[in-house]
Amino acid sequence: MPYTSNEVKSGIFVTCSIALLFGLILVVGKFALAKNIYYTYRLRFEYVSGLEKNSPVYAAGHKVGKVDEIAMVADNQKWILVTVRLPQNVLLHEDCAAFIDTLGLMGEKFIELNPGTLKSPVLKPESIIDGTAPIAMHQMVQKMNLLAGRVDELTVSLNVMASHINTLLEGHVKEIGTMFANFEQTSANLRDLSENLKWHPWRLLRKG
């Protein structure tokens, strides 16, 4: 049965619409897949200070990812590897740096990344980055105790010095008082002389 002109046009229109719809779905799908591509990097720390899986990862203060896994290095128990997952648009360079920090004073632990400089080559995914571990609480307490001990030693030394100065001054109180009295008298005489010369400058020319 022959098709009319309107039926042919309608068929072409429907076919083009379906093809356009499928093309749009493919483009959006590819964009969504590209947007959801993540890379992993491994950060090496000596101490993780309570960091946990799914802890946030920040780059330049902006949240970009999370911690995927925390595990000790099998052949070296000194190190802990922290695997982080970052979107592909977050580029790390070979001179990047990683730190463990805390939100607030006693808040959640997180990883802060310094992406590095543009002149440095881009770091490949799965690369290992040496991180800077935070100071452990017991180490901080030890340093505070050491500092307190040095302050006590300094206080004792200052007290001994003050005692020596007091002993030295006690034997010469009269002489020191006389010295200050003479100094005040000399200052008064100089003020009188200066005032006198200001009103009678010709006295400087007087002989004898």
Backbone torsions as a table, in degrees:
resi	resn	phi	psi	omega
1	MET	NA	123.6	-178.8
2	PRO	-68.1	144.9	-179.9
3	TYR	-91.7	146.2	176.4
4	THR	-79.6	166.4	-179.7
5	SER	-61.9	-39.4	-179.5
6	ASN	-67.3	-36.6	178.8
7	GLU	-66.6	-39.6	179.0
8	VAL	-64.0	-45.3	179.5
9	LYS	-62.8	-40.8	179.4
10	SER	-64.6	-40.6	179.2
11	GLY	-63.3	-43.7	178.6
12	ILE	-63.0	-41.3	-179.7
13	PHE	-63.5	-44.2	179.9
14	VAL	-64.6	-43.7	-179.9
15	THR	-61.5	-45.5	178.9
16	CYS	-63.6	-38.3	179.9
17	SER	-64.3	-43.8	179.0
18	ILE	-63.5	-43.4	179.4
19	ALA	-62.8	-40.8	179.1
20	LEU	-65.3	-39.6	179.5
21	LEU	-64.2	-45.4	178.3
22	PHE	-63.1	-39.9	177.9
23	GLY	-62.3	-41.8	178.6
24	LEU	-63.7	-40.9	178.4
25	ILE	-63.0	-41.2	179.5
26	LEU	-64.2	-44.0	-179.4
27	VAL	-63.2	-47.3	179.8
28	VAL	-63.1	-40.3	179.4
29	GLY	-62.9	-44.9	178.4
30	LYS	-62.2	-40.8	179.2
31	PHE	-63.5	-42.0	180.0
32	ALA	-66.2	-40.9	179.0
33	LEU	-64.7	-42.2	179.5
34	ALA	-64.2	-36.7	-179.1
35	LYS	-68.6	-27.7	-175.9
36	ASN	-97.8	15.1	176.9
37	ILE	-81.5	127.8	-179.6
38	TYR	-122.0	148.5	174.3
39	TYR	-114.7	152.4	177.6
40	THR	-113.6	145.1	175.3
41	TYR	-131.8	153.9	-179.6
42	ARG	-115.4	125.9	-179.8
43	LEU	-104.3	134.6	-177.0
44	ARG	-107.9	121.3	-179.3
45	PHE	-126.8	155.4	170.7
46	GLU	-88.9	-22.7	-175.4
47	TYR	-153.4	130.5	-174.9
48	VAL	-107.9	-3.9	169.6
49	SER	53.9	43.8	176.4
50	GLY	82.4	10.3	176.1
51	LEU	-62.5	142.2	-176.5
52	GLU	-127.8	165.9	175.2
53	LYS	-62.5	141.9	-177.5
54	ASN	74.7	6.0	173.2
55	SER	-62.6	146.4	-176.7
56	PRO	-70.8	153.6	175.2
57	VAL	-120.4	128.0	-179.3
58	TYR	-114.2	147.5	172.6
59	ALA	-126.9	117.7	-177.0
60	ALA	55.1	37.4	176.8
61	GLY	84.7	-0.5	-178.6
62	HIS	-111.1	131.6	-179.1
63	LYS	-69.4	123.9	-175.6
64	VAL	-126.3	-15.3	-176.7
65	GLY	-168.5	-160.1	-179.0
66	LYS	-149.7	167.7	177.5
67	VAL	-81.8	125.6	-179.4
68	ASP	-90.7	-37.5	-174.3
69	GLU	-157.9	147.6	174.4
70	ILE	-129.9	122.9	-177.5
71	ALA	-149.2	148.9	176.2
72	MET	-78.8	146.8	178.5
73	VAL	-69.4	128.3	-173.0
74	ALA	-61.6	-42.7	-175.5
75	ASP	-94.4	2.8	178.0
76	ASN	-153.9	95.5	-175.5
77	GLN	-66.7	-7.0	179.1
78	LYS	-70.4	-29.5	-173.3
79	TRP	-104.3	149.7	174.1
80	ILE	-122.9	128.9	179.0
81	LEU	-98.6	125.8	177.7
82	VAL	-110.8	114.6	179.9
83	THR	-90.6	124.9	179.4
84	VAL	-115.7	149.2	179.8
85	ARG	-114.9	122.6	-176.3
86	LEU	-127.2	145.9	175.4
87	PRO	-65.7	155.9	-173.4
88	GLN	-64.7	-20.1	-179.1
89	ASN	-80.3	-6.9	175.8
90	VAL	-92.3	106.5	-177.0
91	LEU	-98.2	127.1	174.9
92	LEU	-105.5	143.0	179.7
93	HIS	-107.7	166.6	-173.6
94	GLU	-64.2	-21.2	177.8
95	ASP	-99.3	23.9	179.2
96	CYS	-71.3	167.0	-179.4
97	ALA	-139.9	152.2	-179.2
98	ALA	-131.6	137.1	179.9
99	PHE	-133.0	155.1	171.0
100	ILE	-105.3	126.7	-177.1
101	ASP	-132.6	178.2	-177.2
102	THR	-127.6	135.8	174.7
103	LEU	-77.2	107.1	-176.0
104	GLY	80.4	-165.5	-177.0
105	LEU	-75.3	-46.5	-178.3
106	MET	-128.5	32.8	-174.9
107	GLY	-87.7	-161.2	-176.8
108	GLU	-69.7	141.5	175.5
109	LYS	-77.5	145.0	176.8
110	PHE	-149.1	167.1	178.2
111	ILE	-105.8	130.3	176.2
112	GLU	-108.0	126.4	179.4
113	LEU	-108.3	134.1	168.2
114	ASN	-101.7	108.2	-170.8
115	PRO	-59.0	-19.3	-177.7
116	GLY	98.2	-175.1	-176.1
117	THR	-98.4	152.7	-177.5
118	LEU	-66.8	-26.2	-179.0
119	LYS	-73.6	-15.0	179.2
120	SER	-87.7	144.2	-179.4
121	PRO	-60.4	151.5	178.7
122	VAL	-70.6	137.4	-178.9
123	LEU	-79.3	136.4	179.9
124	LYS	-76.7	145.9	174.9
125	PRO	-56.4	153.9	-177.6
126	GLU	72.5	4.3	177.9
127	SER	-70.1	156.6	177.7
128	ILE	-100.5	128.7	-179.1
129	ILE	-114.8	127.1	176.4
130	ASP	-76.7	117.2	-178.9
131	GLY	-94.3	163.4	176.1
132	THR	-101.3	115.3	-177.2
133	ALA	-78.9	148.7	175.9
134	PRO	-72.5	164.1	177.5
135	ILE	-75.0	128.3	179.0
136	ALA	-67.1	151.6	-176.3
137	MET	-60.9	-40.7	-178.9
138	HIS	-66.9	-33.2	176.1
139	GLN	-68.0	-38.4	178.5
140	MET	-64.6	-40.5	178.6
141	VAL	-64.3	-42.2	178.9
142	GLN	-60.7	-43.4	179.5
143	LYS	-66.2	-37.9	178.0
144	MET	-66.3	-39.7	177.6
145	ASN	-65.0	-40.1	178.2
146	LEU	-63.6	-42.3	178.7
147	LEU	-64.6	-41.0	178.6
148	ALA	-63.0	-38.8	177.8
149	GLY	-63.7	-40.3	179.0
150	ARG	-68.1	-35.6	176.5
151	VAL	-64.3	-40.9	177.4
152	ASP	-62.0	-42.6	178.6
153	GLU	-62.0	-41.9	179.1
154	LEU	-64.5	-40.0	178.9
155	THR	-62.5	-42.7	178.2
156	VAL	-62.5	-43.9	179.7
157	SER	-62.2	-41.1	178.9
158	LEU	-66.2	-37.4	177.9
159	ASN	-65.0	-40.7	178.0
160	VAL	-64.2	-43.0	179.5
161	MET	-62.7	-43.3	179.5
162	ALA	-63.4	-37.5	178.2
163	SER	-64.1	-42.0	178.3
164	HIS	-63.6	-41.0	179.9
165	ILE	-64.7	-41.8	178.3
166	ASN	-62.5	-42.2	178.8
167	THR	-62.1	-41.3	-179.5
168	LEU	-66.5	-39.4	-177.6
169	LEU	-74.1	-32.1	-176.9
170	GLU	-60.4	-32.7	-179.1
171	GLY	-82.1	-6.9	-176.3
172	HIS	-133.1	27.4	-178.5
173	VAL	-61.9	-43.9	-177.7
174	LYS	-63.8	-46.2	-179.2
175	GLU	-62.5	-41.4	-179.9
176	ILE	-65.3	-39.8	177.9
177	GLY	-62.8	-42.8	178.3
178	THR	-63.3	-40.6	-179.4
179	MET	-62.6	-44.5	179.1
180	PHE	-66.6	-35.8	178.3
181	ALA	-64.7	-43.9	178.1
182	ASN	-63.6	-37.7	178.9
183	PHE	-64.4	-42.6	178.5
184	GLU	-65.2	-38.7	178.7
185	GLN	-66.0	-42.6	178.6
186	THR	-62.9	-40.8	178.6
187	SER	-63.3	-40.3	178.5
188	ALA	-64.6	-41.5	178.3
189	ASN	-62.9	-40.4	179.4
190	LEU	-66.9	-37.6	177.3
191	ARG	-64.5	-41.8	178.5
192	ASP	-63.9	-41.7	-179.5
193	LEU	-64.0	-43.1	179.7
194	SER	-63.1	-42.3	179.4
195	GLU	-65.3	-39.2	-179.3
196	ASN	-65.6	-43.0	-178.9
197	LEU	-70.1	-27.5	178.9
198	LYS	-65.5	-35.1	-179.1
199	TRP	-95.4	-19.2	-180.0
200	HIS	-133.8	67.4	-176.2
201	PRO	-64.6	-22.7	-177.7
202	TRP	-67.9	-14.7	180.0
203	ARG	-66.0	-19.5	175.5
204	LEU	-67.6	-24.4	-178.8
205	LEU	-89.1	-7.0	-178.1
206	ARG	-70.6	135.9	178.9
207	LYS	-95.3	144.9	178.4
208	GLY	60.8	NA	NA
